[in-house]
Amino acid sequence: MIDNIKHINDYNLVHKYLCGDDAAGEQLYAALYPVLKGFIYNNSRAKK
């Protein structure tokens, strides 16, 4: 099943975080924050 996962690194980070590895959670957050920020900006009414 894991062989078919598109973003295996993200999967591994989530798994490590859920097992108590806070550093993995921070790494995942750092990688995904710019994407999330862009998504929110592009879908908000606050755009200029």
C-alpha positions in Angstrom: 0.0 0.0 0.0 2.8 2.5 0.9 4.4 1.9 -2.5 1.4 3.6 -4.2 1.5 6.8 -2.2 2.4 9.8 -4.3 4.0 11.9 -1.5 5.8 9.2 0.5 8.0 11.8 2.4 4.9 13.6 3.6 3.3 10.3 4.6 6.4 9.4 6.6 6.5 12.7 8.3 2.9 12.5 9.3 3.5 9.0 10.6 6.5 10.0 12.7 4.6 13.0 14.0 1.7 10.9 15.1 4.2 8.6 16.9 5.5 11.5 18.9 8.3 13.0 16.8 7.7 16.7 17.1 10.6 17.6 14.8 8.8 15.7 12.0 5.7 17.8 12.6 7.7 21.0 12.4 9.3 19.8 9.2 6.0 19.0 7.6 4.5 22.3 8.7 7.5 24.2 7.2 7.1 22.4 3.9 3.4 22.9 3.6 2.9 26.4 5.1 3.8 28.3 1.9 1.3 26.1 -0.1 -1.4 26.6 2.5 -0.7 30.3 2.7 -1.0 30.7 -1.1 -4.2 28.7 -1.2 -5.8 30.8 1.5 -4.7 34.0 -0.1 -5.9 33.0 -3.6 -9.3 31.9 -2.2 -9.9 34.9 0.1 -11.7 38.1 -0.6 -8.8 40.1 0.8 -7.0 40.0 -2.6 -6.1 43.4 -4.0 
